[in-house]
Amino acid sequence: MSDVSQPRKENEDRLCFSIPETARMLGISRGLAYELARSGQIPVLRLGKRLLVPKIALERMLGQTETPGDKREASRSRNTLTEVKR
């Protein structure tokens, strides 16, 4: 029997996601995700030909879309983020 929590654990350890992975997490099409990345609406890093979405930037982007009732929960989740040192 496989452990269904394994993919979630793997995502917690990763610093970046591919555009198709990001699209699946956001529930949007791959094409739309690439379009949003090109327009700057999804934060990306370009490494050679690859476009990667930093996990922390994606979390910050999603935190900016909160509604007033979500502020308390969002502030709790922001406190758990790990800063990436450059």
Helices and strands as residue ranges (DSSP letters): H 6-13, E 16-18, H 19-26, H 30-39, E 45-47, E 50-54, H 55-63, G 68-70, H 71-78
